[in-house]
Amino acid sequence: MAGNIDAVIAALRVVLDAAEESEEPFVKVEAANRWIKQLPGTWTGRWRKLMLKGDGSGDARRDEFVGHVRAVLAFLESNSKETPAARKWWSLRRRSAQQPAAPAAAQAAAAAKPAKARPVNLLRVRKPMPGVH
């Protein structure tokens, strides 16, 4: 995941350089937002606050744009090493996920023991009806 963040940081630096060299008074916010959207977890809201808001036509003043992109870069650089592991989209309530991995010696000992028979639910066992055979 850190590789994705590093790629976004590199792309935002290019956008920042282009905005600083430009003579235009306004810059399209989509120039930065398209790269911020590439961050893992953006659609779930983790990086949602990093998005730059523009006016009705999607523009922002160049000085505001440059300041915002610099702040986003600083934030990403400081937090790129501490990113949490990606969450699985499926339920974590699985039997294999709940059981911790046992050492090989414990697994060998468990394999040597005979498995206990599963208890039978006597209420669900089919019994023959009296008189009907």
N, C-alpha and C positions, 0 to 999 in steps of 0.2 A: 504494500500500500504506500510505503514511503516513496517508491518510484513514481507513482502517480502524482504525488504532491510535488516532487522535485520537477516533474515535467510541467506542471501548472505554474510553478515558480519561474521556470525558464521562459515560458510563454508570456507570463505577465511582465517580465523584464523587457521583453521585446516590445510589448504594447506600451510600456512606460517610456521607453526610449523614443518610440515613434511619436508619442504624445508630446514629449518634451521638445522634440525637434520641429514639431509642426508650428505653423504660424496662425492656424485657425483658432478663433476664439472659443469654439465649441467642439466637443468630441462625442462621438456616439458611445453610449455606455455599453452597448452590446459588444464592443471591442474587448472589454475586460470581462464582462459577464459570461461570454461564451466559454472562456477558460475556467472561470470559477465554477461553472456548471459541470466541468469535467472532474471535479473533486469527488472522491468516493463518499457517498452519503448525502450529497447535496439535495437530492429529491426528497429525502426524509426530514430535512430541515437542519442538519448539523451545521452546514456552512451557509445557511440561508441569509444570515445577517451580513455576510461579506459582499453580497450583491449590491451593486451601485444603482441607485435610483436616479432616473433622469426626468426631464420635463415631459410634456405630452408627446413630443416628437421623438423622444429617446435620446436627447442630447443632454450634456452636462458641460458646465464651464470647464475650460481646460485646466485651470489651476485647481479646481475641486477634484477633477478626475485624477490628476497627477498625485494629489495628496492622498486620495482614497486608495489608489493602486499601491502607493508606497506603504500605506498602513497595512493593506492586505498582504503585501510581500513580507513585511516585518512579522506579522502574525503567523503566517505560514512557515516562515523560516524558524521561528522560535518554537512552534508546535509540531514541526515535522518529525521530530524524534520521539514524541510522546503520543503518537496516534494509537488509539486502541485497536485491538484486533477486530477484523470484520466479523459482524454477526452473521450467523447462518439464517437464512430466510425460513427454514423449516423449524418445527418445534424441537426444543431441546429435551423434551420429555420422552426420550427413547431409552430403552433398556441398555443399549450399548453405550450411550453417552453418560448414563448414571453410574455405571460400574467403573470404578477406577482400574487402571491397568495394574495387574498383579505381577510380582516378579516371577521369573521362570520356575524357581523352586516351588513356589506356592501353587502354580498352575500344574506342575507335575504331581504334587501331592494330592491335589483335588482330582486329578484324572485317575489316580490309583484307587481312590475310595469308590465303593459302589454307589451309584446314584440312588437316592431314596425314591420310593414309589410316590407318585403324586396322590394326595388324599382324594378319595372318591366322595362326591356329594351324593349321599344316599337318597336325598329327596328328588334327584333328577334321574335315578336309575329306573329303567322301565321294568316293571314287574308284570308278570302275566296276570290277567284278570281271572278271578275264580270262575270256574265253570265254562270258560271259553277257551277250548284248545283245539 
